[in-house]
Amino acid sequence: MQPSIQKHLASWLSQVGVTETIDLVVPPDPNLGDISFACFALAKGQGKSPVEVAKELAEKIRLLQTPP
């Protein structure tokens, strides 16, 4: 993965409140996306399911990218 992509993703995640260290990886199956990270630790800390946390993060990041 290119360092610039990782840098942007880390910046976006910090802007939406993710303070934990996460490991960005390339999924083994290309159908699962280009870059991923497990939401299990975040979900446990928030008392939510990993799927719910992932959906919330995706929406927050999408809002960061939407022009006002």
C-alpha positions as CSV (number, residue, x, y, z in Angstrom):
1,M,0.0,0.0,0.0
2,Q,1.3,3.4,-0.8
3,P,2.3,5.5,2.2
4,S,0.3,8.5,1.0
5,I,-2.9,6.4,1.0
6,Q,-2.2,5.1,4.5
7,K,-1.5,8.6,5.7
8,H,-4.8,10.0,4.3
9,L,-6.8,7.1,5.8
10,A,-5.1,7.5,9.2
11,S,-5.9,11.3,9.0
12,W,-9.6,10.6,8.2
13,L,-9.9,8.1,11.0
14,S,-8.4,10.4,13.5
15,Q,-10.9,13.2,12.4
16,V,-13.8,10.9,13.1
17,G,-12.6,10.0,16.5
18,V,-10.5,6.8,16.1
19,T,-7.7,7.1,18.5
20,E,-6.6,3.5,18.6
21,T,-3.8,2.2,16.5
22,I,-5.1,0.2,13.6
23,D,-3.4,-2.0,11.0
24,L,-4.4,-1.3,7.5
25,V,-4.1,-4.3,5.3
26,V,-4.8,-5.5,1.8
27,P,-7.6,-8.1,2.0
28,P,-6.8,-11.6,0.7
29,D,-9.9,-11.5,-1.5
30,P,-10.1,-8.5,-3.9
31,N,-13.9,-8.6,-3.7
32,L,-13.6,-7.5,-0.1
33,G,-12.1,-4.1,-1.0
34,D,-8.7,-2.5,-1.6
35,I,-7.8,-1.7,2.0
36,S,-9.2,-2.9,5.2
37,F,-8.8,-3.1,9.0
38,A,-10.6,-5.1,11.6
39,C,-13.2,-3.2,13.7
40,F,-13.3,-5.8,16.5
41,A,-11.3,-3.9,19.0
42,L,-13.2,-0.6,18.3
43,A,-16.5,-2.5,18.6
44,K,-15.6,-4.1,21.9
45,G,-14.6,-0.7,23.3
46,Q,-17.9,0.8,22.2
47,G,-20.1,-2.1,23.1
48,K,-21.3,-2.5,19.4
49,S,-21.0,-5.0,16.7
50,P,-18.0,-4.7,14.3
51,V,-20.4,-4.3,11.4
52,E,-22.2,-1.4,13.1
53,V,-18.9,0.3,13.9
54,A,-17.7,-0.2,10.3
55,K,-20.9,1.3,8.9
56,E,-20.7,4.3,11.2
57,L,-17.1,4.9,10.3
58,A,-17.8,4.7,6.6
59,E,-20.6,7.2,6.9
60,K,-18.5,9.6,9.0
61,I,-15.6,9.4,6.4
62,R,-18.0,9.9,3.5
63,L,-19.3,13.1,5.2
64,L,-15.7,14.3,5.5
65,Q,-15.4,13.9,1.7
66,T,-18.6,15.7,0.9
67,P,-18.2,19.3,0.0
68,P,-20.3,21.7,2.1
